[in-house]
Amino acid sequence: MKISARNTLKGVVKKIVPGAVNSEVIIELPGGIEIVSVITKSSVERLGLEEGKEAWAVVKASNVMIAIE
């Protein structure tokens, strides 16, 4: 993965709370800290996100995006 954002935090997907259009994705970082992102349900599916899978929280301005290898 290559990305221009400097604030990338690697963790593990702890929980996915699906909604009608958006899903809440909770990523647990080392040390037990959690970061939450709300992304589209289709993005969760496209990225193949599942509980227990590694993922990156990418922080840019006021948005938190999720990235995978």
DSSP file (Angstrom, degrees, kcal/mol; ACC not computed):
  #  RESIDUE AA STRUCTURE BP1 BP2  ACC     N-H-->O    O-->H-N    N-H-->O    O-->H-N    TCO  KAPPA ALPHA  PHI   PSI    X-CA   Y-CA   Z-CA
    1    1 A M              0   0    0      0, 0.0     2,-0.4     0, 0.0    68,-0.1   0.000 360.0 360.0 360.0 133.1    0.0    0.0    0.0
    2    2 A K        +     0   0    0      0, 0.0     2,-0.3     0, 0.0     0, 0.0  -0.996 360.0 161.7-124.5 133.6    1.3    3.5   -0.8
    3    3 A I        -     0   0    0     -2,-0.4     5,-0.1     2,-0.1     0, 0.0  -0.993  39.7-137.6-151.6 146.2   -0.6    6.5    0.4
    4    4 A S  S    S+     0   0    0     -2,-0.3     2,-0.1     2,-0.0    -1,-0.1   0.723  74.2 102.7 -79.2 -21.5    0.3   10.2    0.8
    5    5 A A        -     0   0    0      1,-0.1    -2,-0.1     2,-0.1     3,-0.1  -0.383  57.3-158.5 -65.3 138.1   -1.4   10.6    4.2
    6    6 A R  S    S+     0   0    0      1,-0.2     2,-1.3    53,-0.2    -1,-0.1   0.708  75.3  76.0 -89.5 -22.1    1.1   10.6    7.1
    7    7 A N  E     +A   59   0A   0     52,-0.5    52,-3.0     2,-0.0     2,-0.5  -0.654  58.2 150.3 -96.7  82.2   -1.3    9.6    9.8
    8    8 A T  E     -A   58   0A   0     -2,-1.3     2,-0.5    50,-0.2    50,-0.2  -0.958  24.4-167.1-114.6 129.3   -1.9    5.9    9.2
    9    9 A L  E     -A   57   0A   0     48,-2.8    48,-2.9    -2,-0.5     2,-0.4  -0.956  10.1-148.1-121.7 114.2   -2.7    3.7   12.3
   10   10 A K  E     +A   56   0A   0     -2,-0.5     2,-0.2    46,-0.2    46,-0.2  -0.646  37.7 129.7 -85.3 134.8   -2.5   -0.1   11.9
   11   11 A G  E     -A   55   0A   0     44,-2.8    44,-2.2    -2,-0.4     2,-0.4  -0.801  52.7 -84.1-156.7-160.8   -4.8   -2.2   13.9
   12   12 A V  E     -AB  54  28A   0     16,-2.2    16,-3.1    42,-0.2     2,-0.5  -0.974  40.3-109.5-125.6 136.6   -7.4   -5.0   13.9
   13   13 A V  E     + B   0  27A   0     40,-2.9    39,-3.4    -2,-0.4    14,-0.3  -0.518  37.4 177.7 -65.3 116.9  -11.1   -4.6   13.0
   14   14 A K  E     -     0   0A   0     12,-3.0     2,-0.3    -2,-0.5    -1,-0.2   0.850  61.3  -4.5 -89.4 -40.4  -12.8   -5.2   16.4
   15   15 A K  E     - B   0  26A   0     11,-1.4    11,-3.0    35,-0.1     2,-0.5  -0.992  50.5-155.8-156.8 145.1  -16.4   -4.7   15.4
   16   16 A I  E     - B   0  25A   0     -2,-0.3     9,-0.2     9,-0.2    35,-0.1  -0.993   8.7-165.3-123.9 122.7  -18.5   -3.7   12.4
   17   17 A V  E     - B   0  24A   0      7,-3.0     7,-2.5    -2,-0.5     2,-0.1  -0.883  17.9-150.6-108.4 100.2  -21.9   -2.3   13.1
   18   18 A P  E     - B   0  23A   0      0, 0.0     5,-0.2     0, 0.0     2,-0.2  -0.421  16.3-178.1 -75.4 144.8  -23.9   -2.4    9.8
   19   19 A G        -     0   0    0      3,-1.1     4,-0.0    -2,-0.1    22,-0.0  -0.627  46.2 -87.6-123.1-173.6  -26.6    0.1    8.9
   20   20 A A  S    S-     0   0    0     -2,-0.2     3,-0.1     1,-0.1    -1,-0.0   0.892 119.9  -3.7 -65.6 -40.0  -28.9    0.6    6.0
   21   21 A V  S    S+     0   0    0      1,-0.3    20,-3.2    20,-0.1    21,-0.4   0.695 132.5  40.5-120.5 -43.8  -26.3    2.7    4.0
   22   22 A N  E     - C   0  40A   0     18,-0.3    -3,-1.1    19,-0.1     2,-0.4  -0.730  62.7-150.6-111.1 158.7  -23.3    3.2    6.3
   23   23 A S  E     -BC  18  39A   0     16,-3.5    16,-2.3    -2,-0.3     2,-0.6  -0.969  14.7-131.8-126.4 145.8  -21.4    1.0    8.7
   24   24 A E  E     -BC  17  38A   0     -7,-2.5    -7,-3.0    -2,-0.4     2,-0.5  -0.866  23.5-163.0 -94.9 124.4  -19.5    1.9   11.8
   25   25 A V  E     -BC  16  37A   0     12,-3.4    12,-2.4    -2,-0.6     2,-0.6  -0.944   2.7-161.5-113.3 122.6  -16.1    0.2   11.8
   26   26 A I  E     -BC  15  36A   0    -11,-3.0   -12,-3.0    -2,-0.5   -11,-1.4  -0.916   6.2-167.5-106.0 121.7  -14.2    0.0   15.1
   27   27 A I  E     -BC  13  35A   0      8,-3.0     8,-2.5    -2,-0.6     2,-0.6  -0.928  11.8-145.3-109.7 129.2  -10.4   -0.7   14.8
   28   28 A E  E     -BC  12  34A   0    -16,-3.1   -16,-2.2    -2,-0.5     6,-0.2  -0.845  17.0-156.8 -95.4 123.1   -8.4   -1.6   17.9
   29   29 A L    >   -     0   0    0      4,-3.9     3,-1.9    -2,-0.6     4,-0.2  -0.468  38.5 -71.7 -90.3 164.7   -4.9   -0.2   17.9
   30   30 A P  G >  S+     0   0    0      0, 0.0     3,-0.5     0, 0.0    -1,-0.2  -0.299 124.3  34.8 -54.4 140.9   -2.0   -1.6   19.8
   31   31 A G  G 3  S-     0   0    0      1,-0.2    -2,-0.0    -3,-0.1    -3,-0.0   0.406 128.7 -81.9  89.9  -2.3   -2.4   -0.9   23.5
   32   32 A G  G <  S+     0   0    0     -3,-1.9    -1,-0.2     1,-0.3     2,-0.2   0.448  82.5 146.4  88.9  -0.2   -6.2   -1.4   23.3
   33   33 A I    <   -     0   0    0     -3,-0.5    -4,-3.9    -4,-0.2     2,-0.4  -0.496  36.0-147.3 -70.3 140.2   -7.1    2.1   22.0
   34   34 A E  E     -C   28   0A   0     -6,-0.2     2,-0.4    -2,-0.2    -6,-0.2  -0.877  13.3-167.9-112.6 143.3  -10.0    2.1   19.6
   35   35 A I  E     -C   27   0A   0     -8,-2.5    -8,-3.0    -2,-0.4     2,-0.4  -0.990  11.8-152.1-127.2 139.1  -10.7    4.4   16.7
   36   36 A V  E     -C   26   0A   0     -2,-0.4     2,-0.4   -10,-0.2   -10,-0.2  -0.903  12.7-179.0-117.7 138.1  -14.1    4.5   14.9
   37   37 A S  E     -C   25   0A   0    -12,-2.4   -12,-3.4    -2,-0.4     2,-0.6  -0.993  19.1-146.2-132.5 141.8  -14.9    5.3   11.4
   38   38 A V  E     +C   24   0A   0     -2,-0.4     2,-0.3   -14,-0.2   -14,-0.2  -0.944  33.8 161.3-106.3 115.9  -18.3    5.5    9.6
   39   39 A I  E     -C   23   0A   0    -16,-2.3   -16,-3.5    -2,-0.6    26,-0.0  -0.824  44.9 -78.1-128.4 167.1  -17.9    4.4    6.0
   40   40 A T  E  >  -C   22   0A   0     -2,-0.3     4,-1.7   -18,-0.3     3,-0.3  -0.301  35.0-123.3 -66.4 151.2  -20.4    3.2    3.3
   41   41 A K  H  > S+     0   0    0    -20,-3.2     4,-1.9     1,-0.2   -19,-0.1   0.869 114.1  56.3 -60.1 -37.6  -21.7   -0.3    3.6
   42   42 A S  H  > S+     0   0    0    -21,-0.4     4,-2.8     1,-0.2    -1,-0.2   0.834 103.4  54.2 -66.7 -31.1  -20.4   -0.9    0.0
   43   43 A S  H  > S+     0   0    0     -3,-0.3     4,-2.5     2,-0.2     6,-0.2   0.892 105.8  52.5 -68.2 -39.0  -16.9    0.2    1.1
   44   44 A V  H  X>S+     0   0    0     -4,-1.7     5,-2.1     1,-0.2     4,-0.6   0.935 114.4  42.9 -58.8 -45.6  -16.9   -2.4    3.9
   45   45 A E  H ><5S+     0   0    0     -4,-1.9     3,-0.6     2,-0.2    -2,-0.2   0.919 113.4  50.7 -66.9 -45.1  -17.8   -5.1    1.3
   46   46 A R  H 3<5S+     0   0    0     -4,-2.8    -2,-0.2     1,-0.3    -1,-0.2   0.873 113.6  45.3 -62.1 -38.8  -15.3   -3.8   -1.3
   47   47 A L  H 3<5S-     0   0    0     -4,-2.5    -1,-0.3    -5,-0.2    -2,-0.2   0.585 106.6-128.8 -80.5 -10.2  -12.5   -3.9    1.2
   48   48 A G  T <<5 -     0   0    0     -4,-0.6    -3,-0.2    -3,-0.6     2,-0.1   0.843  39.2-176.3  66.5  32.7  -13.5   -7.3    2.5
   49   49 A L      < +     0   0    0     -5,-2.1     2,-0.3    -6,-0.2    -1,-0.2  -0.411   8.7 164.3 -68.7 136.2  -13.5   -6.0    6.1
   50   50 A E    >   -     0   0    0     -2,-0.1     3,-2.0     4,-0.1   -37,-0.3  -0.977  46.5 -85.6-145.5 153.7  -14.2   -8.5    8.8
   51   51 A E  T 3  S+     0   0    0     -2,-0.3   -37,-0.2     1,-0.3     3,-0.1  -0.407 116.6  25.4 -60.1 134.7  -13.8   -8.7   12.5
   52   52 A G  T 3  S+     0   0    0    -39,-3.4     2,-0.3     1,-0.3    -1,-0.3   0.258  93.5 122.6  92.9 -10.8  -10.2   -9.8   13.3
   53   53 A K    <   -     0   0    0     -3,-2.0   -40,-2.9   -40,-0.2    -1,-0.3  -0.634  66.5-113.0 -86.2 141.4   -8.8   -8.6   10.0
   54   54 A E  E     +A   12   0A   0     -2,-0.3     2,-0.3   -42,-0.2   -42,-0.2  -0.451  46.4 159.7 -69.5 144.4   -5.9   -6.1   10.0
   55   55 A A  E     -A   11   0A   0    -44,-2.2   -44,-2.8    -2,-0.1     2,-0.4  -0.969  33.7-120.1-157.0 164.4   -6.6   -2.7    8.6
   56   56 A W  E     -AD  10  67A   0     11,-2.6    11,-2.1    -2,-0.3     2,-0.6  -0.927  11.4-144.1-112.7 136.2   -5.3    0.8    8.7
   57   57 A A  E     -AD   9  66A   0    -48,-2.9   -48,-2.8    -2,-0.4     2,-0.6  -0.897  19.8-159.3 -92.0 123.5   -7.1    3.9   10.0
   58   58 A V  E     -AD   8  65A   0      7,-3.7     7,-3.2    -2,-0.6     2,-0.6  -0.927   3.4-158.7-110.9 114.8   -6.0    6.8    7.7
   59   59 A V  E     +AD   7  64A   0    -52,-3.0   -52,-0.5    -2,-0.6     2,-0.4  -0.833  20.8 161.4-102.1 121.8   -6.6   10.2    9.3
   60   60 A K  E >   - D   0  63A   0      3,-2.2     3,-2.4    -2,-0.6     2,-0.1  -0.960  65.0 -48.6-139.6 118.2   -6.8   13.2    7.0
   61   61 A A  T 3  S-     0   0    0     -2,-0.4     0, 0.0     1,-0.3     0, 0.0  -0.360 122.0 -21.2  54.8-124.1   -8.3   16.4    8.3
   62   62 A S  T 3  S+     0   0    0     -2,-0.1     2,-0.3    -3,-0.1    -1,-0.3   0.332 120.7  90.6 -98.1   8.0  -11.7   15.5    9.9
   63   63 A N  E <   -D   60   0A   0     -3,-2.4    -3,-2.2   -26,-0.0     2,-0.5  -0.786  56.5-157.4-106.8 147.6  -12.1   12.2    8.1
   64   64 A V  E     -D   59   0A   0     -2,-0.3     2,-0.3    -5,-0.2    -5,-0.2  -0.981  18.8-173.9-120.0 117.5  -11.0    8.7    9.1
   65   65 A M  E     -D   58   0A   0     -7,-3.2    -7,-3.7    -2,-0.5     2,-0.4  -0.709  17.7-131.1-107.3 160.9  -10.6    6.4    6.2
   66   66 A I  E     -D   57   0A   0     -2,-0.3     2,-0.3    -9,-0.2    -9,-0.2  -0.916  24.6-177.6-113.1 138.4   -9.9    2.6    6.2
   67   67 A A  E     -D   56   0A   0    -11,-2.1   -11,-2.6    -2,-0.4     2,-0.3  -0.960   6.7-171.5-134.1 152.3   -7.2    1.0    4.1
   68   68 A I              0   0    0     -2,-0.3   -13,-0.1   -13,-0.2   -20,-0.0  -0.892 360.0 360.0-133.1 166.5   -6.0   -2.6    3.5
   69   69 A E              0   0    0     -2,-0.3   -14,-0.0   -68,-0.1    -2,-0.0   0.493 360.0 360.0 -65.2 360.0   -3.1   -4.1    1.6
